[in-house]
Amino acid sequence: DSGVTQTPKHLITATGQRVTLRCSPRSGDLSVYWYQQSLDQGLQFLIQYYNGEERAKGNILERFSAQQFPDLHSELNLSSLELGDSALYFCASSGGRTGTFGYTFGSGTRLTVV
Amino acid sequence: GQNIDQPTEMTATEGAIVQINCTYQTSGFNGLFWYQQHAGEAPTFLSYNVLDGLEEKGRFSSFLSRSKGYSYLLLKELQMKDSASYLCAVRGEGNKLVFGAGTILRVKS
């Protein structure tokens, strides 16, 4: 257990629908990052939050949005889903008092759009 | 922008040594990371370099040359369980990690 919790683990939904992915960062970590990993691609950075505020944006589609709440958990909202949105979505956290420099990843949410 | 290159696939024999190279061009540099990722699982942290030189950690070592924009991950005494994707990632501006596409390592007996 990495300490980063993502729910749900699996999600199957139809095109045009909307889903919400949830992430609880490791205790003490203030930063949350969202990444998308498609079958034949590497980890694509979507968005970063730090202590509730958006810090950086990557290749995130307008149909996607995210937020970080006061308790530091984060949600990634995906709407008007398309087949191409099928992917593994990872959340990672960093910046805690343990002093680690890298990211700690959650186990991911596998989204399948049918 | 940022560009990170690593070989797509490599094959090595159990018990051997393999070196996975990574070259990068980034705006800002605050460290280079190597992660291991088994299929369908989360990436797990392997190593971190911010200064030039070699960092050794058991069977795994990582090297960095900032002037050349180059790093490698060295895996010794390969085991079947080392079959995985190895991701090179550079931390640039804003503490953001940018990942390479990953190198799939296949270990054969």
gemmi code that builds the backbone of each chain (N, CA, C; Angstrom):
import gemmi

chains = {
    "A": [
        ("ASP", (0.846, -1.190, 0.000), (0.000, 0.000, 0.000), (0.889, 1.251, 0.000)),
        ("SER", (0.757, 2.051, -1.072), (1.616, 3.228, -1.218), (1.177, 4.382, -0.320)),
        ("GLY", (-0.055, 4.326, 0.149), (-0.589, 5.433, 0.935), (-1.438, 6.377, 0.114)),
        ("VAL", (-1.391, 6.235, -1.216), (-2.243, 7.024, -2.095), (-3.407, 6.124, -2.514)),
        ("THR", (-4.618, 6.567, -2.244), (-5.802, 5.745, -2.495), (-6.605, 6.296, -3.651)),
        ("GLN", (-6.869, 5.424, -4.598), (-7.689, 5.822, -5.739), (-8.925, 4.924, -5.808)),
        ("THR", (-10.045, 5.555, -6.073), (-11.287, 4.804, -6.277), (-12.058, 5.391, -7.452)),
        ("PRO", (-12.811, 4.579, -8.172), (-12.817, 3.126, -8.100), (-11.591, 2.540, -8.802)),
        ("LYS", (-11.389, 1.249, -8.675), (-10.270, 0.600, -9.372), (-10.602, 0.367, -10.833)),
        ("HIS", (-11.840, 0.052, -11.083), (-12.289, -0.200, -12.455), (-13.599, 0.550, -12.689)),
        ("LEU", (-13.767, 1.001, -13.929), (-14.972, 1.733, -14.293), (-15.269, 1.442, -15.751)),
        ("ILE", (-16.487, 0.987, -16.015), (-16.918, 0.774, -17.395), (-18.134, 1.645, -17.620)),
        ("THR", (-18.086, 2.443, -18.668), (-19.184, 3.361, -18.922), (-19.356, 3.553, -20.428)),
        ("ALA", (-20.458, 4.168, -20.796), (-20.761, 4.331, -22.218), (-20.285, 5.683, -22.724)),
        ("THR", (-20.131, 5.770, -24.026), (-19.750, 7.048, -24.630), (-20.783, 8.105, -24.288)),
        ("GLY", (-20.312, 9.331, -24.105), (-21.194, 10.432, -23.780), (-21.459, 10.623, -22.307)),
        ("GLN", (-21.087, 9.664, -21.502), (-21.333, 9.750, -20.069), (-20.265, 10.581, -19.352)),
        ("ARG", (-20.505, 10.762, -18.062), (-19.589, 11.517, -17.209), (-19.221, 10.642, -16.016)),
        ("VAL", (-17.927, 10.689, -15.635), (-17.481, 9.920, -14.474), (-16.606, 10.800, -13.590)),
        ("THR", (-16.488, 10.389, -12.345), (-15.622, 11.081, -11.389), (-14.665, 10.080, -10.767)),
        ("LEU", (-13.388, 10.382, -10.851), (-12.350, 9.564, -10.236), (-11.866, 10.287, -8.988)),
        ("ARG", (-11.614, 9.494, -7.954), (-11.264, 10.094, -6.669), (-9.868, 9.655, -6.220)),
        ("CYS", (-9.180, 10.578, -5.552), (-7.832, 10.300, -5.069), (-7.631, 10.906, -3.692)),
        ("SER", (-7.130, 10.095, -2.767), (-6.711, 10.606, -1.459), (-5.195, 10.519, -1.380)),
        ("PRO", (-4.517, 11.642, -1.202), (-3.047, 11.607, -1.205), (-2.492, 10.964, 0.051)),
        ("ARG", (-1.196, 10.673, 0.022), (-0.514, 10.141, 1.190), (-0.571, 11.184, 2.302)),
        ("SER", (-0.652, 10.723, 3.532), (-0.763, 11.623, 4.664), (0.398, 12.629, 4.679)),
        ("GLY", (0.051, 13.900, 4.755), (1.063, 14.941, 4.811), (1.426, 15.533, 3.461)),
        ("ASP", (1.066, 14.850, 2.378), (1.390, 15.379, 1.050), (0.375, 16.445, 0.660)),
        ("LEU", (0.869, 17.554, 0.139), (-0.009, 18.654, -0.236), (-0.284, 18.708, -1.739)),
        ("SER", (0.606, 18.098, -2.508), (0.462, 18.134, -3.969), (-0.179, 16.857, -4.487)),
        ("VAL", (-1.072, 17.040, -5.441), (-1.705, 15.917, -6.130), (-1.537, 16.115, -7.627)),
        ("TYR", (-1.184, 15.056, -8.313), (-0.979, 15.092, -9.758), (-1.865, 14.020, -10.389)),
        ("TRP", (-2.406, 14.331, -11.550), (-3.172, 13.353, -12.310), (-2.456, 13.061, -13.626)),
        ("TYR", (-2.370, 11.763, -13.943), (-1.755, 11.315, -15.178), (-2.702, 10.354, -15.895)),
        ("GLN", (-2.609, 10.362, -17.213), (-3.353, 9.422, -18.049), (-2.344, 8.524, -18.750)),
        ("GLN", (-2.634, 7.221, -18.758), (-1.752, 6.293, -19.455), (-2.600, 5.407, -20.363)),
        ("SER", (-2.508, 5.657, -21.660), (-3.208, 4.839, -22.633), (-2.365, 3.620, -22.959)),
        ("LEU", (-2.960, 2.678, -23.695), (-2.346, 1.368, -23.901), (-0.940, 1.453, -24.466)),
        ("ASP", (-0.747, 2.291, -25.455), (0.547, 2.318, -26.124), (1.286, 3.632, -25.894)),
        ("GLN", (0.931, 4.312, -24.820), (1.589, 5.586, -24.546), (2.127, 5.631, -23.135)),
        ("GLY", (3.017, 6.550, -22.914), (3.563, 6.745, -21.580), (2.610, 7.537, -20.716)),
        ("LEU", (3.084, 7.889, -19.554), (2.292, 8.673, -18.619), (2.193, 10.110, -19.114)),
        ("GLN", (0.977, 10.547, -19.363), (0.751, 11.912, -19.831), (0.224, 12.752, -18.669)),
        ("PHE", (0.940, 13.811, -18.374), (0.558, 14.685, -17.272), (-0.714, 15.445, -17.610)),
        ("LEU", (-1.664, 15.433, -16.701), (-2.916, 16.160, -16.916), (-2.955, 17.462, -16.124)),
        ("ILE", (-2.812, 17.359, -14.802), (-2.987, 18.545, -13.978), (-2.396, 18.322, -12.588)),
        ("GLN", (-1.986, 19.427, -11.957), (-1.417, 19.388, -10.612), (-2.157, 20.354, -9.709)),
        ("TYR", (-2.403, 19.933, -8.482), (-2.940, 20.802, -7.443), (-1.997, 20.819, -6.252)),
        ("TYR", (-1.935, 21.973, -5.627), (-1.144, 22.112, -4.401), (-2.002, 22.806, -3.361)),
        ("ASN", (-2.274, 22.112, -2.307), (-3.024, 22.673, -1.179), (-4.302, 23.381, -1.639)),
        ("GLY", (-4.985, 22.745, -2.555), (-6.279, 23.255, -2.992), (-6.259, 24.137, -4.226)),
        ("GLU", (-5.068, 24.513, -4.660), (-4.999, 25.424, -5.809), (-4.362, 24.726, -7.010)),
        ("GLU", (-4.869, 25.047, -8.185), (-4.277, 24.508, -9.393), (-2.895, 25.104, -9.605)),
        ("ARG", (-1.896, 24.233, -9.858), (-0.529, 24.714, -10.009), (0.001, 24.588, -11.427)),
        ("ALA", (-0.365, 23.525, -12.113), (0.145, 23.318, -13.458), (-0.872, 22.503, -14.249)),
        ("LYS", (-0.893, 22.781, -15.535), (-1.808, 22.080, -16.422), (-1.014, 21.467, -17.559)),
        ("GLY", (-1.325, 20.250, -17.888), (-0.667, 19.597, -19.009), (-1.641, 19.452, -20.159)),
        ("ASN", (-1.613, 18.302, -20.791), (-2.466, 18.071, -21.953), (-3.861, 17.626, -21.539)),
        ("ILE", (-4.520, 18.441, -20.769), (-5.845, 18.065, -20.274), (-6.919, 18.634, -21.197)),
        ("LEU", (-7.834, 17.761, -21.620), (-8.890, 18.177, -22.520), (-9.879, 19.085, -21.785)),
        ("GLU", (-10.586, 19.900, -22.564), (-11.585, 20.789, -21.965), (-12.730, 19.997, -21.343)),
        ("ARG", (-12.942, 18.785, -21.811), (-14.004, 17.929, -21.262), (-13.623, 17.377, -19.882)),
        ("PHE", (-12.367, 17.558, -19.512), (-11.880, 17.053, -18.232), (-11.692, 18.239, -17.279)),
        ("SER", (-11.964, 17.995, -16.008), (-11.707, 19.025, -15.005), (-11.337, 18.328, -13.700)),
        ("ALA", (-10.732, 19.076, -12.814), (-10.326, 18.493, -11.540), (-10.418, 19.548, -10.452)),
        ("GLN", (-10.392, 19.088, -9.227), (-10.308, 19.991, -8.097), (-9.690, 19.259, -6.914)),
        ("GLN", (-9.168, 20.055, -5.981), (-8.643, 19.507, -4.734), (-9.397, 20.170, -3.603)),
        ("PHE", (-9.880, 19.365, -2.706), (-10.748, 19.846, -1.632), (-9.938, 20.204, -0.382)),
        ("PRO", (-10.577, 20.914, 0.591), (-9.852, 21.308, 1.814), (-9.203, 20.146, 2.558)),
        ("ASP", (-9.781, 18.947, 2.461), (-9.139, 17.811, 3.136), (-8.042, 17.185, 2.270)),
        ("LEU", (-7.730, 17.815, 1.165), (-6.655, 17.494, 0.218), (-6.971, 16.351, -0.739)),
        ("HIS", (-8.124, 15.707, -0.592), (-8.440, 14.720, -1.606), (-8.778, 15.432, -2.911)),
        ("SER", (-8.637, 14.724, -4.013), (-8.843, 15.341, -5.317), (-9.792, 14.482, -6.140)),
        ("GLU", (-10.492, 15.143, -7.028), (-11.374, 14.445, -7.953), (-11.081, 14.892, -9.381)),
        ("LEU", (-11.099, 13.930, -10.272), (-10.934, 14.197, -11.698), (-12.253, 13.854, -12.378)),
        ("ASN", (-12.848, 14.854, -13.019), (-14.125, 14.672, -13.687), (-13.927, 14.573, -15.187)),
        ("LEU", (-14.455, 13.532, -15.776), (-14.337, 13.309, -17.212), (-15.745, 13.293, -17.791)),
        ("SER", (-16.014, 14.168, -18.747), (-17.372, 14.242, -19.288), (-17.374, 14.015, -20.796)),
        ("SER", (-18.586, 13.807, -21.329), (-18.764, 13.551, -22.772), (-17.746, 12.519, -23.241)),
        ("LEU", (-17.696, 11.416, -22.528), (-16.641, 10.436, -22.746), (-16.651, 9.862, -24.158)),
        ("GLU", (-15.445, 9.642, -24.662), (-15.235, 9.062, -25.980), (-14.451, 7.761, -25.815)),
        ("LEU", (-14.494, 6.930, -26.855), (-13.782, 5.655, -26.788), (-12.303, 5.863, -26.479)),
        ("GLY", (-11.740, 6.914, -27.034), (-10.321, 7.198, -26.855), (-9.931, 7.606, -25.447)),
        ("ASP", (-10.918, 7.835, -24.599), (-10.620, 8.191, -23.203), (-10.335, 6.955, -22.367)),
        ("SER", (-10.550, 5.789, -22.934), (-10.239, 4.545, -22.225), (-8.748, 4.516, -21.915)),
        ("ALA", (-8.427, 4.378, -20.645), (-7.027, 4.447, -20.219), (-6.948, 4.141, -18.736)),
        ("LEU", (-5.706, 4.055, -18.260), (-5.443, 4.018, -16.819), (-5.217, 5.447, -16.371)),
        ("TYR", (-5.887, 5.839, -15.315), (-5.712, 7.176, -14.764), (-5.054, 7.035, -13.397)),
        ("PHE", (-3.882, 7.644, -13.288), (-3.131, 7.570, -12.039), (-3.158, 8.916, -11.330)),
        ("CYS", (-3.243, 8.816, -10.034), (-3.055, 9.962, -9.175), (-1.740, 9.744, -8.437)),
        ("ALA", (-1.002, 10.813, -8.208), (0.223, 10.730, -7.431), (0.261, 11.892, -6.458)),
        ("SER", (1.002, 11.736, -5.381), (1.137, 12.847, -4.442), (2.604, 13.028, -4.075)),
        ("SER", (2.909, 14.208, -3.581), (4.273, 14.514, -3.161), (4.261, 15.670, -2.186)),
        ("GLY", (5.469, 15.936, -1.637), (5.621, 17.144, -0.833), (5.358, 16.973, 0.626)),
        ("GLY", (5.356, 15.728, 1.057), (5.076, 15.512, 2.472), (6.281, 15.714, 3.355)),
        ("ARG", (6.080, 15.556, 4.627), (7.130, 15.792, 5.605), (8.185, 14.725, 5.609)),
        ("THR", (7.952, 13.598, 4.903), (8.955, 12.531, 4.864), (10.165, 12.918, 4.033)),
        ("GLY", (10.027, 13.958, 3.232), (11.167, 14.455, 2.484), (11.496, 13.690, 1.219)),
        ("THR", (10.633, 12.807, 0.806), (10.918, 12.115, -0.449), (10.791, 13.114, -1.589)),
        ("PHE", (11.558, 12.863, -2.624), (11.603, 13.825, -3.712), (10.690, 13.475, -4.868)),
        ("GLY", (10.359, 12.250, -4.969), (9.565, 11.831, -6.118), (8.094, 11.815, -5.807)),
        ("TYR", (7.377, 11.200, -6.681), (5.949, 11.046, -6.504), (5.655, 9.660, -5.984)),
        ("THR", (4.569, 9.559, -5.222), (4.036, 8.268, -4.831), (2.729, 8.085, -5.579)),
        ("PHE", (2.629, 6.999, -6.305), (1.464, 6.773, -7.151), (0.433, 5.891, -6.464)),
        ("GLY", (-0.822, 6.176, -6.763), (-1.889, 5.269, -6.395), (-1.941, 4.125, -7.391)),
        ("SER", (-2.811, 3.170, -7.133), (-2.881, 1.973, -7.970), (-3.660, 2.190, -9.257)),
        ("GLY", (-4.248, 3.371, -9.404), (-4.879, 3.705, -10.672), (-6.345, 3.324, -10.777)),
        ("THR", (-7.011, 3.998, -11.688), (-8.384, 3.654, -12.066), (-8.366, 3.287, -13.543)),
        ("ARG", (-8.819, 2.071, -13.827), (-8.889, 1.661, -15.237), (-10.260, 2.012, -15.776)),
        ("LEU", (-10.296, 2.969, -16.702), (-11.545, 3.407, -17.308), (-11.709, 2.769, -18.675)),
        ("THR", (-12.830, 2.126, -18.865), (-13.172, 1.551, -20.165), (-14.443, 2.214, -20.662)),
        ("VAL", (-14.365, 2.843, -21.823), (-15.523, 3.488, -22.431), (-16.000, 2.613, -23.588)),
        ("VAL", (-17.255, 2.220, -23.529), (-17.780, 1.301, -24.557), (-18.883, 1.969, -25.391)),
    ],
    "B": [
        ("GLY", (9.991, 23.538, -23.896), (9.363, 22.236, -23.818), (10.313, 21.206, -23.262)),
        ("GLN", (9.830, 19.981, -23.135), (10.641, 18.913, -22.587), (10.561, 17.702, -23.496)),
        ("ASN", (11.688, 17.050, -23.707), (11.765, 15.868, -24.541), (12.618, 14.832, -23.832)),
        ("ILE", (12.065, 13.665, -23.669), (12.773, 12.583, -22.990), (12.738, 11.355, -23.884)),
        ("ASP", (13.922, 10.824, -24.188), (14.029, 9.678, -25.084), (14.642, 8.484, -24.378)),
        ("GLN", (14.043, 7.333, -24.585), (14.581, 6.081, -24.090), (14.188, 4.989, -25.066)),
        ("PRO", (14.955, 3.899, -25.119), (14.626, 2.839, -26.077), (13.265, 2.241, -25.764)),
        ("THR", (12.602, 1.774, -26.803), (11.251, 1.235, -26.633), (11.266, -0.118, -25.933)),
        ("GLU", (12.171, -0.981, -26.365), (12.212, -2.333, -25.797), (13.651, -2.817, -25.685)),
        ("MET", (13.881, -3.689, -24.698), (15.175, -4.347, -24.562), (14.916, -5.761, -24.067)),
        ("THR", (15.802, -6.658, -24.444), (15.724, -8.043, -23.968), (17.072, -8.424, -23.381)),
        ("ALA", (17.048, -9.104, -22.244), (18.282, -9.541, -21.609), (18.039, -10.901, -20.961)),
        ("THR", (19.149, -11.537, -20.609), (19.073, -12.888, -20.049), (19.146, -12.856, -18.530)),
        ("GLU", (18.448, -13.742, -17.901), (18.475, -13.870, -16.445), (19.912, -13.977, -15.956)),
        ("GLY", (20.248, -13.217, -14.924), (21.590, -13.234, -14.370), (22.540, -12.225, -14.992)),
        ("ALA", (22.149, -11.647, -16.112), (23.020, -10.700, -16.825), (22.857, -9.288, -16.263)),
        ("ILE", (23.571, -8.351, -16.923), (23.487, -6.926, -16.591), (22.879, -6.195, -17.787)),
        ("VAL", (22.010, -5.246, -17.528), (21.434, -4.461, -18.622), (21.481, -2.983, -18.260)),
        ("GLN", (21.711, -2.164, -19.266), (21.768, -0.712, -19.075), (20.691, -0.068, -19.938)),
        ("ILE", (19.834, 0.702, -19.318), (18.764, 1.399, -20.025), (19.113, 2.882, -20.044)),
        ("ASN", (19.251, 3.424, -21.236), (19.660, 4.812, -21.391), (18.477, 5.757, -21.492)),
        ("CYS", (18.727, 6.993, -21.108), (17.710, 8.040, -21.195), (18.412, 9.350, -21.527)),
        ("THR", (17.959, 10.031, -22.557), (18.466, 11.360, -22.857), (17.309, 12.346, -22.745)),
        ("TYR", (17.641, 13.558, -22.324), (16.567, 14.519, -22.093), (16.983, 15.917, -22.510)),
        ("GLN", (15.985, 16.696, -22.885), (16.147, 18.127, -23.136), (14.993, 18.788, -22.419)),
        ("THR", (15.320, 19.600, -21.433), (14.253, 20.181, -20.624), (14.516, 21.651, -20.355)),
        ("SER", (13.433, 22.364, -20.053), (13.554, 23.737, -19.595), (13.524, 23.691, -18.084)),
        ("GLY", (14.678, 23.824, -17.478), (14.782, 23.667, -16.028), (15.061, 22.215, -15.690)),
        ("PHE", (15.866, 22.019, -14.678), (16.189, 20.645, -14.252), (16.326, 20.646, -12.736)),
        ("ASN", (15.503, 19.806, -12.112), (15.566, 19.656, -10.657), (15.595, 18.194, -10.266)),
        ("GLY", (16.201, 17.377, -11.103), (16.348, 15.982, -10.728), (15.807, 15.019, -11.770)),
        ("LEU", (16.365, 13.828, -11.775), (15.934, 12.778, -12.707), (15.589, 11.533, -11.906)),
        ("PHE", (14.493, 10.923, -12.277), (13.965, 9.776, -11.543), (13.844, 8.574, -12.467)),
        ("TRP", (13.992, 7.413, -11.891), (13.665, 6.162, -12.580), (12.560, 5.459, -11.785)),
        ("TYR", (11.574, 4.991, -12.547), (10.467, 4.237, -11.957), (10.354, 2.902, -12.666)),
        ("GLN", (9.877, 1.917, -11.931), (9.562, 0.616, -12.508), (8.045, 0.467, -12.544)),
        ("GLN", (7.538, -0.046, -13.648), (6.095, -0.250, -13.742), (5.790, -1.615, -14.363)),
        ("HIS", (5.158, -2.481, -13.579), (4.662, -3.726, -14.125), (3.327, -3.454, -14.793)),
        ("ALA", (3.010, -4.259, -15.789), (1.826, -4.034, -16.620), (0.575, -3.884, -15.761)),
        ("GLY", (-0.141, -2.791, -15.976), (-1.391, -2.550, -15.274), (-1.259, -2.105, -13.836)),
        ("GLU", (-0.025, -1.892, -13.394), (0.188, -1.490, -12.004), (0.744, -0.076, -11.924)),
        ("ALA", (0.824, 0.430, -10.707), (1.348, 1.776, -10.499), (2.863, 1.800, -10.662)),
        ("PRO", (3.416, 2.888, -11.154), (4.875, 3.042, -11.160), (5.401, 3.079, -9.728)),
        ("THR", (6.543, 2.458, -9.510), (7.169, 2.502, -8.189), (8.560, 3.117, -8.316)),
        ("PHE", (8.909, 3.935, -7.358), (10.156, 4.691, -7.364), (11.366, 3.758, -7.252)),
        ("LEU", (12.365, 3.986, -8.125), (13.595, 3.210, -8.066), (14.767, 4.053, -7.608)),
        ("SER", (14.947, 5.224, -8.266), (16.148, 6.004, -7.961), (15.950, 7.462, -8.311)),
        ("TYR", (16.842, 8.273, -7.744), (16.799, 9.725, -7.933), (18.224, 10.241, -8.056)),
        ("ASN", (18.478, 11.054, -9.089), (19.770, 11.723, -9.260), (19.512, 13.203, -9.474)),
        ("VAL", (20.263, 14.020, -8.752), (20.193, 15.465, -9.001), (21.588, 16.023, -9.282)),
        ("LEU", (22.618, 15.324, -8.782), (23.996, 15.695, -9.068), (24.608, 14.655, -10.003)),
        ("ASP", (25.660, 15.051, -10.713), (26.329, 14.132, -11.624), (26.928, 12.963, -10.849)),
        ("GLY", (26.900, 11.818, -11.477), (27.532, 10.664, -10.852), (26.609, 9.481, -10.741)),
        ("LEU", (27.102, 8.499, -10.024), (26.427, 7.221, -9.901), (25.811, 7.059, -8.518)),
        ("GLU", (24.559, 6.637, -8.500), (23.876, 6.301, -7.249), (23.599, 4.804, -7.267)),
        ("GLU", (24.072, 4.112, -6.245), (23.889, 2.673, -6.213), (22.922, 2.267, -5.113)),
        ("LYS", (22.063, 1.300, -5.489), (21.044, 0.845, -4.532), (20.810, -0.625, -4.786)),
        ("GLY", (21.593, -1.451, -4.131), (21.444, -2.885, -4.321), (21.768, -3.292, -5.749)),
        ("ARG", (20.857, -3.994, -6.402), (21.094, -4.451, -7.770), (20.894, -3.339, -8.799)),
        ("PHE", (20.378, -2.199, -8.349), (20.062, -1.098, -9.259), (21.024, 0.068, -9.025)),
        ("SER", (21.489, 0.658, -10.130), (22.311, 1.858, -10.060), (21.799, 2.832, -11.104)),
        ("SER", (21.944, 4.112, -10.818), (21.549, 5.108, -11.811), (22.638, 6.162, -11.910)),
        ("PHE", (22.877, 6.592, -13.136), (23.946, 7.545, -13.427), (23.345, 8.777, -14.082)),
        ("LEU", (23.955, 9.931, -13.789), (23.489, 11.178, -14.389), (24.666, 12.015, -14.856)),
        ("SER", (24.526, 12.572, -16.062), (25.439, 13.608, -16.550), (24.561, 14.773, -16.989)),
        ("ARG", (24.554, 15.841, -16.201), (23.696, 16.974, -16.529), (24.174, 17.712, -17.767)),
        ("SER", (25.495, 17.796, -17.955), (26.016, 18.522, -19.116), (25.644, 17.821, -20.417)),
        ("LYS", (25.507, 16.515, -20.364), (25.162, 15.756, -21.572), (23.671, 15.475, -21.668)),
        ("GLY", (22.908, 15.809, -20.655), (21.477, 15.497, -20.663), (21.257, 14.006, -20.788)),
        ("TYR", (21.962, 13.250, -19.955), (22.014, 11.797, -20.138), (21.971, 11.097, -18.787)),
        ("SER", (21.235, 10.002, -18.764), (21.174, 9.158, -17.586), (21.087, 7.706, -18.026)),
        ("TYR", (21.491, 6.810, -17.165), (21.201, 5.400, -17.408), (20.839, 4.713, -16.109)),
        ("LEU", (20.078, 3.652, -16.269), (19.715, 2.767, -15.164), (20.390, 1.432, -15.437)),
        ("LEU", (21.144, 0.963, -14.450), (21.877, -0.293, -14.592), (21.238, -1.324, -13.672)),
        ("LEU", (20.870, -2.437, -14.246), (20.290, -3.524, -13.457), (21.242, -4.722, -13.512)),
        ("LYS", (21.654, -5.179, -12.344), (22.581, -6.307, -12.272), (21.851, -7.565, -11.827)),
        ("GLU", (22.475, -8.695, -12.116), (21.935, -9.994, -11.667), (20.441, -10.090, -11.967)),
        ("LEU", (20.124, -9.903, -13.227), (18.731, -9.824, -13.631), (17.938, -11.049, -13.183)),
        ("GLN", (16.704, -10.756, -12.750), (15.776, -11.795, -12.365), (14.533, -11.690, -13.239)),
        ("MET", (13.798, -12.784, -13.327), (12.602, -12.787, -14.174), (11.632, -11.689, -13.736)),
        ("LYS", (11.578, -11.444, -12.425), (10.640, -10.442, -11.922), (11.015, -9.013, -12.329)),
        ("ASP", (12.216, -8.844, -12.887), (12.617, -7.518, -13.360), (11.978, -7.179, -14.706)),
        ("SER", (11.311, -8.128, -15.308), (10.580, -7.852, -16.551), (9.484, -6.836, -16.249)),
        ("ALA", (9.613, -5.663, -16.848), (8.700, -4.553, -16.546), (9.036, -3.406, -17.488)),
        ("SER", (8.288, -2.330, -17.348), (8.609, -1.106, -18.063), (9.383, -0.198, -17.116)),
        ("TYR", (10.437, 0.436, -17.628), (11.255, 1.330, -16.819), (11.110, 2.745, -17.368)),
        ("LEU", (10.671, 3.631, -16.495), (10.327, 4.988, -16.894), (11.368, 5.975, -16.387)),
        ("CYS", (11.876, 6.764, -17.294), (12.760, 7.862, -16.954), (11.901, 9.112, -16.836)),
        ("ALA", (12.107, 9.893, -15.805), (11.293, 11.092, -15.609), (12.177, 12.232, -15.133)),
        ("VAL", (11.932, 13.410, -15.663), (12.696, 14.593, -15.291), (11.796, 15.579, -14.571)),
        ("ARG", (12.272, 16.084, -13.455), (11.537, 17.131, -12.745), (12.062, 18.476, -13.220)),
        ("GLY", (11.145, 19.234, -13.798), (11.536, 20.541, -14.307), (10.896, 21.644, -13.496)),
        ("GLU", (10.376, 22.610, -14.224), (9.780, 23.757, -13.551), (8.539, 23.351, -12.763)),
        ("GLY", (8.360, 23.977, -11.616), (7.144, 23.757, -10.844), (7.032, 22.395, -10.216)),
        ("ASN", (8.166, 21.695, -10.056), (8.155, 20.379, -9.424), (7.346, 19.360, -10.209)),
        ("LYS", (7.145, 19.629, -11.499), (6.352, 18.718, -12.321), (7.252, 17.650, -12.923)),
        ("LEU", (6.837, 16.388, -12.803), (7.583, 15.293, -13.396), (7.072, 15.020, -14.804)),
        ("VAL", (7.995, 15.009, -15.759), (7.641, 14.649, -17.124), (8.283, 13.300, -17.416)),
        ("PHE", (7.488, 12.371, -17.887), (7.933, 11.009, -18.093), (8.271, 10.729, -19.549)),
        ("GLY", (9.288, 9.913, -19.743), (9.525, 9.335, -21.047), (8.498, 8.245, -21.304)),
        ("ALA", (8.504, 7.716, -22.515), (7.507, 6.709, -22.899), (7.754, 5.356, -22.241)),
        ("GLY", (8.950, 5.190, -21.676), (9.238, 3.930, -20.989), (9.963, 2.931, -21.869)),
        ("THR", (10.759, 2.086, -21.241), (11.472, 1.001, -21.914), (10.953, -0.320, -21.372)),
        ("ILE", (10.407, -1.137, -22.255), (9.929, -2.457, -21.834), (11.123, -3.398, -21.812)),
        ("LEU", (11.415, -3.924, -20.634), (12.517, -4.869, -20.475), (11.949, -6.276, -20.359)),
        ("ARG", (12.422, -7.138, -21.221), (12.026, -8.554, -21.156), (13.235, -9.369, -20.701)),
        ("VAL", (13.077, -10.098, -19.625), (14.142, -10.955, -19.121), (13.797, -12.391, -19.490)),
        ("LYS", (14.717, -13.046, -20.186), (14.478, -14.419, -20.620), (15.416, -15.369, -19.879)),
        ("SER", (14.965, -16.580, -19.713), (15.765, -17.561, -18.971), (16.740, -18.272, -19.891)),
    ],
}
model = gemmi.Model(1)
for chain_id, residues in chains.items():
    chain = gemmi.Chain(chain_id)
    for i, (resn, *xyz) in enumerate(residues, 1):
        res = gemmi.Residue()
        res.name, res.seqid = resn, gemmi.SeqId(i, " ")
        for name, pos in zip(("N", "CA", "C"), xyz):
            atom = gemmi.Atom()
            atom.name, atom.element = name, gemmi.Element(name[0])
            atom.pos, atom.b_iso = gemmi.Position(*pos), 0.0
            res.add_atom(atom)
        chain.add_residue(res)
    model.add_chain(chain)
structure = gemmi.Structure()
structure.add_model(model)
structure.setup_entities()
